[in-house]
Structures are given as C-alpha cells and as structure tokens.
Amino acid sequence: MSIFEAVIVAIVEGLTEFLPVSSTGHMIIASTLLGIHKEEFTKLFEVAIQLGAILAVVVLYWKKFVDFKSFSFYIKLVMAVIPALVLGFLFSDQIDAMLESPLTVAISLLVGGIVLIFIDRYFQHPLIREEKDISIGRAMIIGAWQCIAMIPGVSRSAASIIGGMQQKLSRNVAAEFSFFLAVPTMAAATGYSLILKNWQADGGREQKGYEMLLASPDNMMAFAVGNIVAFIVALLAIKFFIGFLQKHGFRWFGYYRIAAGIILLILLWTGII
C-alpha cells in the first residue's frame, strides 16, 4: 500500500465511519478502484485507521468524556458495548468471511438505503432529548441494535442510530450516542486486531497485527498517515452530519446508499471485483 493509497482509503474511512452509509462498503469500492490487493496488511490497515476516527469523537466531545462526575455516562457505554464484544469475539471468523463477500455488502447497502428513506416517518415523537435521560436499559438495547452492523454493509452508525430512535431518542441524541458508543466499540475491535488476533502465518508461528505494522517503515508510515488523515476528515464529517441531520433527516443518506449499492453490484457484474 502506497502513501497515496493510504490517504485515499483514510479519507473514505473518515468520511463514512460516522455517517449511516457503511464505511466497509465504501472501502471495498475504493480499494478495488485503486487496485489495492487484499493482503493481510491492507486488511489490518482498514481496521487500524479507526483509531484516528475514534480520536475525532473524543476531541469533539472531550468535555463529555472527561466529566468524571457523570459516572452513569461511562456505565451506559460499558453496558451498551457488551453485546458487540461478546458476539464479535464468538463469531470473529464468520464476520471475517462475510467481509470477503462484496455481494453481501452490496445487498446490505441497498436494503439499508430503503430503510433510511422511510425511517423518519416511523419515529416522529421522541421522548429523550438529552443523553443524561438515556437509561442503562435503553443503552443496552441500542448496543444490541449495533450488533446488526456485524453484517458488512449495514453500517454501525445506522444500526445504532435507528436503535436509539426506536428507544425514543431524538435524531440528534441518537446520532451523538452512536458517536459515543463508537469509541469503546471501535477501540476494542482495533485493539483485538492489533494485539490479540493473529493475522498471518510467519515461519511456523502466527504474526500479530502490531508485529505486522512494525515489520517495515512503509507499513508504519502508512498507518501513521492514514490515522492522521482519518482523524481530520472524521472531525469534519461529524460536524457536517449533525447539521445535515437537523435539516434533512436520513432520506438523502438512503438514496446515497442505494446508489452505492448499485455501483458495487455493477462492479461485481462486470467482473471488476
């Protein structure tokens, strides 16, 4: 992976990670168009650059994350992330297998797009307009909704936001809680990939993700540049998303997902993927 390719993939990650459009689907399209080969490091890179996106949330909402007087906030995040941690650990191999199926991603983009076009009509009377009013029980249910995004192309952001709206959160509060929930979820996924999960056989032993990053200066440079770019782009994307959501809702994201799904199907049908 060249630095140019790392920058492009990082821009795609930063733009799409917190929007309800599926970062996985977009990175598959971007990697294919760039001609990036699916090797162990490139797979690792697409997970590891989430660190930059995570940092963007922490910086934008730093007062929330350092308000140690509001202990219930941390409890809600911990309880909400448990379903994803358990299922992610138990079904890691199956999830990786689905990531190898662009057809699954394309179908998920299309179905999710149709859902987003109509979602605003179903949740028009929210009861919760501030994060402090979210109960631990509601947080756990939102966390369970997030698990749907283990199907590639569904979008973690879309699943958790819809789960929040189903639990009577307003659109903005559901979106913000989705951002908060992304921090422990994505940190766990990245840490698992870098530290615990074995990625590549190397001389009779398994090479872990962090060893792969340290294997060459080029890998380290791509990782560093990718995270910096993802951080900057994610900052802008989050600010845009909240403003756009207030004015327009989810309908246009639905149209966009359908278009992205059709593009991916065309790439599959023509044999490009």
ABEGO torsion letter per residue (X at the ends): XBAAAAAAAAAAAAAAAABBAEAAAAAAAAAAAAGBBBBAAAAAAAAAAAAAAAAAAAAAAAAAAABAABAAAAAAAAAAAAAAAAAAAAAAAAAAAAAABAAAAAAAAAAAAAAAAAAAAABABBABABAAABBAAAAAAAAAAAAAAABBGAEAAAAAAAAAAAAGBBAAAAAAAAAAAAAAAAAAAAAAAAAABBABBBGGBBBBAAAAAAABAAAAAAAAAAAAAAAAAAAAAAAAAAAAAAAAEAAAAAAAAAAAAAAAAAAAAAGAX
